[in-house]
Amino acid sequence: MTDTGHRYTTIARAQDGTTLACQSMGDGYPLVLLAGQANNHHWWDTVRADFHSTHSTITLDHRGTGESGKPQGPYSTQQFSDDVIAVLDHLGVERADVYGTSMGGRVAQWVAARHPARVRRLVLGCTSPGGPHAVERDASVRRALAQADPDAARRVLLDLMYTPAWLAGHPDPYTTLGDPDMPAHARHGHLVASNGHDAWDALHRITAPTLLLHGDQDRLTPPDNLPLLAGRIPRATSHVFPGARHAYFEECRTEASALVSAFLSEGP
């Protein structure tokens, strides 16, 4: 392990041999934090310390990002969930709490559905079940994100993630806008994986108590996906943050982290 100032980085290996950089911090019951599409573990930098009073936190660089390997693909959310299990095995963690947001929430669905014995409690934020049952973002949002001008696309993404009022008080750097060093093939692979996600028929296999969180002004992943997940996951409760966009976990940090911490402390 490499000591990076209380953050310990080590390298696990996926089933196909891809290297997976994983980071551990703190002491206590393990909490796995899963980042969004085309993002590495820095997605969680601003809030992960909120959980260290009761948990140690484990993050990983999804394949294609950060210090992990960047194979050609194809990529899928099921494959990403296998990578999470490979990291837990590497760290000797039999059971953990799991908190995934955005594409990380899609990955977390598969972790909990395919490996129920490995997940004690589950938190899914700003995510969707995928497939034909999901409520997709508006076509205008897709077009705006796909525009050729990278500066314009970045401004669009900032607007989707945060309200103008929050941005005014929180200048750069922002850690949720994507890994700038991702190769093009990996960035495309993440997009395909996220768009191809469909866990609808597996959600009933999630046995862990589950907390669903969403901002009611989220246009990147519409909040109408929250009741869809709640209707499919047997032991789910939910909370909506008024006025929040996609990155509710940062903009509503005080309330969101407190809710998650309370939920994770409720028992086995």
Contacts in CASP RR format, 6 or more apart in sequence:
PFRMAT RR
TARGET T0000
AUTHOR 0000-0000-0000
METHOD contacts of the structure
MODEL  1
MTDTGHRYTTIARAQDGTTLACQSMGDGYPLVLLAGQANNHHWWDTVRAD
FHSTHSTITLDHRGTGESGKPQGPYSTQQFSDDVIAVLDHLGVERADVYG
TSMGGRVAQWVAARHPARVRRLVLGCTSPGGPHAVERDASVRRALAQADP
DAARRVLLDLMYTPAWLAGHPDPYTTLGDPDMPAHARHGHLVASNGHDAW
DALHRITAPTLLLHGDQDRLTPPDNLPLLAGRIPRATSHVFPGARHAYFE
ECRTEASALVSAFLSEGP
1 8 0 8 1.000
1 9 0 8 1.000
1 10 0 8 1.000
1 24 0 8 1.000
2 8 0 8 1.000
2 9 0 8 1.000
2 10 0 8 1.000
4 23 0 8 1.000
6 25 0 8 1.000
6 26 0 8 1.000
7 23 0 8 1.000
7 24 0 8 1.000
7 25 0 8 1.000
8 23 0 8 1.000
8 24 0 8 1.000
8 25 0 8 1.000
9 21 0 8 1.000
9 22 0 8 1.000
9 23 0 8 1.000
9 67 0 8 1.000
10 21 0 8 1.000
10 22 0 8 1.000
10 24 0 8 1.000
10 90 0 8 1.000
10 91 0 8 1.000
11 19 0 8 1.000
11 20 0 8 1.000
11 21 0 8 1.000
11 22 0 8 1.000
11 67 0 8 1.000
12 19 0 8 1.000
12 20 0 8 1.000
12 22 0 8 1.000
12 60 0 8 1.000
12 86 0 8 1.000
12 87 0 8 1.000
12 89 0 8 1.000
12 90 0 8 1.000
12 91 0 8 1.000
13 19 0 8 1.000
13 20 0 8 1.000
13 86 0 8 1.000
13 90 0 8 1.000
14 20 0 8 1.000
14 63 0 8 1.000
14 82 0 8 1.000
14 83 0 8 1.000
14 86 0 8 1.000
15 82 0 8 1.000
15 86 0 8 1.000
16 71 0 8 1.000
18 63 0 8 1.000
18 68 0 8 1.000
18 69 0 8 1.000
18 71 0 8 1.000
18 83 0 8 1.000
19 67 0 8 1.000
19 68 0 8 1.000
19 69 0 8 1.000
20 60 0 8 1.000
20 61 0 8 1.000
20 63 0 8 1.000
20 68 0 8 1.000
20 69 0 8 1.000
20 83 0 8 1.000
20 86 0 8 1.000
20 87 0 8 1.000
20 90 0 8 1.000
21 41 0 8 1.000
21 60 0 8 1.000
21 61 0 8 1.000
21 66 0 8 1.000
21 67 0 8 1.000
21 68 0 8 1.000
22 58 0 8 1.000
22 59 0 8 1.000
22 60 0 8 1.000
22 61 0 8 1.000
22 87 0 8 1.000
22 90 0 8 1.000
22 91 0 8 1.000
23 41 0 8 1.000
23 58 0 8 1.000
23 59 0 8 1.000
23 60 0 8 1.000
24 56 0 8 1.000
24 57 0 8 1.000
24 58 0 8 1.000
24 91 0 8 1.000
25 48 0 8 1.000
25 49 0 8 1.000
25 52 0 8 1.000
25 56 0 8 1.000
25 57 0 8 1.000
26 52 0 8 1.000
26 55 0 8 1.000
26 56 0 8 1.000
26 57 0 8 1.000
27 52 0 8 1.000
27 56 0 8 1.000
28 54 0 8 1.000
28 55 0 8 1.000
28 56 0 8 1.000
29 54 0 8 1.000
29 55 0 8 1.000
29 56 0 8 1.000
29 96 0 8 1.000
29 97 0 8 1.000
29 120 0 8 1.000
29 264 0 8 1.000
30 55 0 8 1.000
30 56 0 8 1.000
30 57 0 8 1.000
30 58 0 8 1.000
30 91 0 8 1.000
30 93 0 8 1.000
30 95 0 8 1.000
30 96 0 8 1.000
30 97 0 8 1.000
31 51 0 8 1.000
31 55 0 8 1.000
31 56 0 8 1.000
31 57 0 8 1.000
31 58 0 8 1.000
31 96 0 8 1.000
31 97 0 8 1.000
31 98 0 8 1.000
31 99 0 8 1.000
31 264 0 8 1.000
32 57 0 8 1.000
32 58 0 8 1.000
32 59 0 8 1.000
32 84 0 8 1.000
32 87 0 8 1.000
32 88 0 8 1.000
32 96 0 8 1.000
32 97 0 8 1.000
32 98 0 8 1.000
32 99 0 8 1.000
32 111 0 8 1.000
33 41 0 8 1.000
33 44 0 8 1.000
33 48 0 8 1.000
33 57 0 8 1.000
33 58 0 8 1.000
33 59 0 8 1.000
33 99 0 8 1.000
33 100 0 8 1.000
34 59 0 8 1.000
34 60 0 8 1.000
34 84 0 8 1.000
34 98 0 8 1.000
34 99 0 8 1.000
34 100 0 8 1.000
34 101 0 8 1.000
34 104 0 8 1.000
34 105 0 8 1.000
34 107 0 8 1.000
34 108 0 8 1.000
35 41 0 8 1.000
35 42 0 8 1.000
35 43 0 8 1.000
35 44 0 8 1.000
35 59 0 8 1.000
35 62 0 8 1.000
35 100 0 8 1.000
35 101 0 8 1.000
35 102 0 8 1.000
35 103 0 8 1.000
35 104 0 8 1.000
36 43 0 8 1.000
36 62 0 8 1.000
36 100 0 8 1.000
36 101 0 8 1.000
36 102 0 8 1.000
36 103 0 8 1.000
36 104 0 8 1.000
36 105 0 8 1.000
36 176 0 8 1.000
37 102 0 8 1.000
37 103 0 8 1.000
37 104 0 8 1.000
37 190 0 8 1.000
37 191 0 8 1.000
37 193 0 8 1.000
37 194 0 8 1.000
38 65 0 8 1.000
38 178 0 8 1.000
38 179 0 8 1.000
38 182 0 8 1.000
38 186 0 8 1.000
38 187 0 8 1.000
38 190 0 8 1.000
38 191 0 8 1.000
39 62 0 8 1.000
39 65 0 8 1.000
39 175 0 8 1.000
39 176 0 8 1.000
39 178 0 8 1.000
39 179 0 8 1.000
40 61 0 8 1.000
40 62 0 8 1.000
40 65 0 8 1.000
40 66 0 8 1.000
40 67 0 8 1.000
40 68 0 8 1.000
40 178 0 8 1.000
40 179 0 8 1.000
41 59 0 8 1.000
41 60 0 8 1.000
41 61 0 8 1.000
41 66 0 8 1.000
42 175 0 8 1.000
42 179 0 8 1.000
43 101 0 8 1.000
43 175 0 8 1.000
43 176 0 8 1.000
44 57 0 8 1.000
44 59 0 8 1.000
44 175 0 8 1.000
45 175 0 8 1.000
46 175 0 8 1.000
46 250 0 8 1.000
46 253 0 8 1.000
47 249 0 8 1.000
47 250 0 8 1.000
47 253 0 8 1.000
47 256 0 8 1.000
47 257 0 8 1.000
48 57 0 8 1.000
48 59 0 8 1.000
50 253 0 8 1.000
50 257 0 8 1.000
50 261 0 8 1.000
51 57 0 8 1.000
51 257 0 8 1.000
51 260 0 8 1.000
51 261 0 8 1.000
51 264 0 8 1.000
53 261 0 8 1.000
54 261 0 8 1.000
54 264 0 8 1.000
54 265 0 8 1.000
55 97 0 8 1.000
55 264 0 8 1.000
58 87 0 8 1.000
58 88 0 8 1.000
58 91 0 8 1.000
58 93 0 8 1.000
58 96 0 8 1.000
60 68 0 8 1.000
60 83 0 8 1.000
60 84 0 8 1.000
60 87 0 8 1.000
61 67 0 8 1.000
61 68 0 8 1.000
62 68 0 8 1.000
62 80 0 8 1.000
62 83 0 8 1.000
62 190 0 8 1.000
63 69 0 8 1.000
63 70 0 8 1.000
63 71 0 8 1.000
63 75 0 8 1.000
63 79 0 8 1.000
63 80 0 8 1.000
63 83 0 8 1.000
63 186 0 8 1.000
64 70 0 8 1.000
64 71 0 8 1.000
64 75 0 8 1.000
64 179 0 8 1.000
64 182 0 8 1.000
64 183 0 8 1.000
64 186 0 8 1.000
64 190 0 8 1.000
65 179 0 8 1.000
65 182 0 8 1.000
65 186 0 8 1.000
65 190 0 8 1.000
66 179 0 8 1.000
66 181 0 8 1.000
66 182 0 8 1.000
70 182 0 8 1.000
70 183 0 8 1.000
70 185 0 8 1.000
70 186 0 8 1.000
72 185 0 8 1.000
73 185 0 8 1.000
73 189 0 8 1.000
74 189 0 8 1.000
74 192 0 8 1.000
74 193 0 8 1.000
75 186 0 8 1.000
75 189 0 8 1.000
75 190 0 8 1.000
75 192 0 8 1.000
75 193 0 8 1.000
76 192 0 8 1.000
76 193 0 8 1.000
76 196 0 8 1.000
76 197 0 8 1.000
77 103 0 8 1.000
77 106 0 8 1.000
77 107 0 8 1.000
77 109 0 8 1.000
77 110 0 8 1.000
77 193 0 8 1.000
77 194 0 8 1.000
77 196 0 8 1.000
77 197 0 8 1.000
77 199 0 8 1.000
78 110 0 8 1.000
78 114 0 8 1.000
79 193 0 8 1.000
80 103 0 8 1.000
80 104 0 8 1.000
80 107 0 8 1.000
80 110 0 8 1.000
80 193 0 8 1.000
81 107 0 8 1.000
81 108 0 8 1.000
81 110 0 8 1.000
81 111 0 8 1.000
81 114 0 8 1.000
81 115 0 8 1.000
84 98 0 8 1.000
84 107 0 8 1.000
84 111 0 8 1.000
85 111 0 8 1.000
85 115 0 8 1.000
85 118 0 8 1.000
88 94 0 8 1.000
88 96 0 8 1.000
88 118 0 8 1.000
94 118 0 8 1.000
95 117 0 8 1.000
95 118 0 8 1.000
95 119 0 8 1.000
95 120 0 8 1.000
96 118 0 8 1.000
96 119 0 8 1.000
96 120 0 8 1.000
97 119 0 8 1.000
97 120 0 8 1.000
97 121 0 8 1.000
97 122 0 8 1.000
97 123 0 8 1.000
97 264 0 8 1.000
98 108 0 8 1.000
98 111 0 8 1.000
98 112 0 8 1.000
98 119 0 8 1.000
98 121 0 8 1.000
98 122 0 8 1.000
98 123 0 8 1.000
98 208 0 8 1.000
99 108 0 8 1.000
99 122 0 8 1.000
99 123 0 8 1.000
99 125 0 8 1.000
99 260 0 8 1.000
100 107 0 8 1.000
100 108 0 8 1.000
100 123 0 8 1.000
100 124 0 8 1.000
100 125 0 8 1.000
100 127 0 8 1.000
101 124 0 8 1.000
101 125 0 8 1.000
101 126 0 8 1.000
101 127 0 8 1.000
101 249 0 8 1.000
102 125 0 8 1.000
102 126 0 8 1.000
102 127 0 8 1.000
102 220 0 8 1.000
102 221 0 8 1.000
102 246 0 8 1.000
103 127 0 8 1.000
103 190 0 8 1.000
103 193 0 8 1.000
103 194 0 8 1.000
103 197 0 8 1.000
104 127 0 8 1.000
105 124 0 8 1.000
105 125 0 8 1.000
105 127 0 8 1.000
106 127 0 8 1.000
106 128 0 8 1.000
106 130 0 8 1.000
106 194 0 8 1.000
106 197 0 8 1.000
106 199 0 8 1.000
108 122 0 8 1.000
108 123 0 8 1.000
108 124 0 8 1.000
108 127 0 8 1.000
109 124 0 8 1.000
109 127 0 8 1.000
109 129 0 8 1.000
109 199 0 8 1.000
109 202 0 8 1.000
109 203 0 8 1.000
109 206 0 8 1.000
110 199 0 8 1.000
110 202 0 8 1.000
111 118 0 8 1.000
111 119 0 8 1.000
112 119 0 8 1.000
112 122 0 8 1.000
112 206 0 8 1.000
112 207 0 8 1.000
112 208 0 8 1.000
112 210 0 8 1.000
113 199 0 8 1.000
113 202 0 8 1.000
113 203 0 8 1.000
113 205 0 8 1.000
113 206 0 8 1.000
114 202 0 8 1.000
114 205 0 8 1.000
116 205 0 8 1.000
116 206 0 8 1.000
116 207 0 8 1.000
116 208 0 8 1.000
119 206 0 8 1.000
119 208 0 8 1.000
120 208 0 8 1.000
120 268 0 8 1.000
121 208 0 8 1.000
121 209 0 8 1.000
121 210 0 8 1.000
121 211 0 8 1.000
121 263 0 8 1.000
121 264 0 8 1.000
121 266 0 8 1.000
121 267 0 8 1.000
122 206 0 8 1.000
122 208 0 8 1.000
122 209 0 8 1.000
122 210 0 8 1.000
122 211 0 8 1.000
123 210 0 8 1.000
123 211 0 8 1.000
123 212 0 8 1.000
123 213 0 8 1.000
123 260 0 8 1.000
123 263 0 8 1.000
123 264 0 8 1.000
124 210 0 8 1.000
124 211 0 8 1.000
124 212 0 8 1.000
124 213 0 8 1.000
124 229 0 8 1.000
125 212 0 8 1.000
125 213 0 8 1.000
125 214 0 8 1.000
125 248 0 8 1.000
125 249 0 8 1.000
126 213 0 8 1.000
126 214 0 8 1.000
126 215 0 8 1.000
126 218 0 8 1.000
126 220 0 8 1.000
126 221 0 8 1.000
126 246 0 8 1.000
126 247 0 8 1.000
126 248 0 8 1.000
126 249 0 8 1.000
127 221 0 8 1.000
127 225 0 8 1.000
127 229 0 8 1.000
128 134 0 8 1.000
128 135 0 8 1.000
128 197 0 8 1.000
128 221 0 8 1.000
128 222 0 8 1.000
128 225 0 8 1.000
128 228 0 8 1.000
128 229 0 8 1.000
129 197 0 8 1.000
129 198 0 8 1.000
129 199 0 8 1.000
129 200 0 8 1.000
129 203 0 8 1.000
129 225 0 8 1.000
129 228 0 8 1.000
129 229 0 8 1.000
129 232 0 8 1.000
130 196 0 8 1.000
130 197 0 8 1.000
130 198 0 8 1.000
130 199 0 8 1.000
130 200 0 8 1.000
130 225 0 8 1.000
131 196 0 8 1.000
131 197 0 8 1.000
131 198 0 8 1.000
131 200 0 8 1.000
132 198 0 8 1.000
132 200 0 8 1.000
133 200 0 8 1.000
133 228 0 8 1.000
134 198 0 8 1.000
134 225 0 8 1.000
134 228 0 8 1.000
135 222 0 8 1.000
135 224 0 8 1.000
135 225 0 8 1.000
135 228 0 8 1.000
136 222 0 8 1.000
137 219 0 8 1.000
137 220 0 8 1.000
137 221 0 8 1.000
137 222 0 8 1.000
138 219 0 8 1.000
141 156 0 8 1.000
141 160 0 8 1.000
141 219 0 8 1.000
141 220 0 8 1.000
144 153 0 8 1.000
144 156 0 8 1.000
145 153 0 8 1.000
145 156 0 8 1.000
145 157 0 8 1.000
145 160 0 8 1.000
146 153 0 8 1.000
147 153 0 8 1.000
147 156 0 8 1.000
154 177 0 8 1.000
157 177 0 8 1.000
158 167 0 8 1.000
158 174 0 8 1.000
158 177 0 8 1.000
159 245 0 8 1.000
160 219 0 8 1.000
160 220 0 8 1.000
160 245 0 8 1.000
160 246 0 8 1.000
161 174 0 8 1.000
161 176 0 8 1.000
161 177 0 8 1.000
161 220 0 8 1.000
161 245 0 8 1.000
161 246 0 8 1.000
161 247 0 8 1.000
162 170 0 8 1.000
162 174 0 8 1.000
162 245 0 8 1.000
162 247 0 8 1.000
162 250 0 8 1.000
162 251 0 8 1.000
163 217 0 8 1.000
163 243 0 8 1.000
163 244 0 8 1.000
163 245 0 8 1.000
163 251 0 8 1.000
166 250 0 8 1.000
166 251 0 8 1.000
176 247 0 8 1.000
176 250 0 8 1.000
182 190 0 8 1.000
200 232 0 8 1.000
203 229 0 8 1.000
203 232 0 8 1.000
203 233 0 8 1.000
204 232 0 8 1.000
204 233 0 8 1.000
204 234 0 8 1.000
206 233 0 8 1.000
206 234 0 8 1.000
206 235 0 8 1.000
207 234 0 8 1.000
207 235 0 8 1.000
208 235 0 8 1.000
209 235 0 8 1.000
209 237 0 8 1.000
209 263 0 8 1.000
209 266 0 8 1.000
210 233 0 8 1.000
210 235 0 8 1.000
210 236 0 8 1.000
210 237 0 8 1.000
211 236 0 8 1.000
211 237 0 8 1.000
211 238 0 8 1.000
211 239 0 8 1.000
211 259 0 8 1.000
211 260 0 8 1.000
211 263 0 8 1.000
212 226 0 8 1.000
212 229 0 8 1.000
212 230 0 8 1.000
212 233 0 8 1.000
212 236 0 8 1.000
212 237 0 8 1.000
212 238 0 8 1.000
212 239 0 8 1.000
213 238 0 8 1.000
213 239 0 8 1.000
213 240 0 8 1.000
213 241 0 8 1.000
213 248 0 8 1.000
213 249 0 8 1.000
213 256 0 8 1.000
213 259 0 8 1.000
213 260 0 8 1.000
214 221 0 8 1.000
214 223 0 8 1.000
214 225 0 8 1.000
214 226 0 8 1.000
214 238 0 8 1.000
214 239 0 8 1.000
214 240 0 8 1.000
214 241 0 8 1.000
214 248 0 8 1.000
215 223 0 8 1.000
215 240 0 8 1.000
215 241 0 8 1.000
215 242 0 8 1.000
215 243 0 8 1.000
215 244 0 8 1.000
215 245 0 8 1.000
215 246 0 8 1.000
215 248 0 8 1.000
215 252 0 8 1.000
216 223 0 8 1.000
216 240 0 8 1.000
216 241 0 8 1.000
216 242 0 8 1.000
216 243 0 8 1.000
216 244 0 8 1.000
217 223 0 8 1.000
217 243 0 8 1.000
217 244 0 8 1.000
217 245 0 8 1.000
218 244 0 8 1.000
218 245 0 8 1.000
218 246 0 8 1.000
218 248 0 8 1.000
219 245 0 8 1.000
219 246 0 8 1.000
220 245 0 8 1.000
220 246 0 8 1.000
221 246 0 8 1.000
223 240 0 8 1.000
226 238 0 8 1.000
226 240 0 8 1.000
227 238 0 8 1.000
229 236 0 8 1.000
229 238 0 8 1.000
230 236 0 8 1.000
230 237 0 8 1.000
230 238 0 8 1.000
239 259 0 8 1.000
241 248 0 8 1.000
241 251 0 8 1.000
241 252 0 8 1.000
241 255 0 8 1.000
241 256 0 8 1.000
244 251 0 8 1.000
244 252 0 8 1.000
245 251 0 8 1.000
248 256 0 8 1.000
249 256 0 8 1.000
249 257 0 8 1.000
END
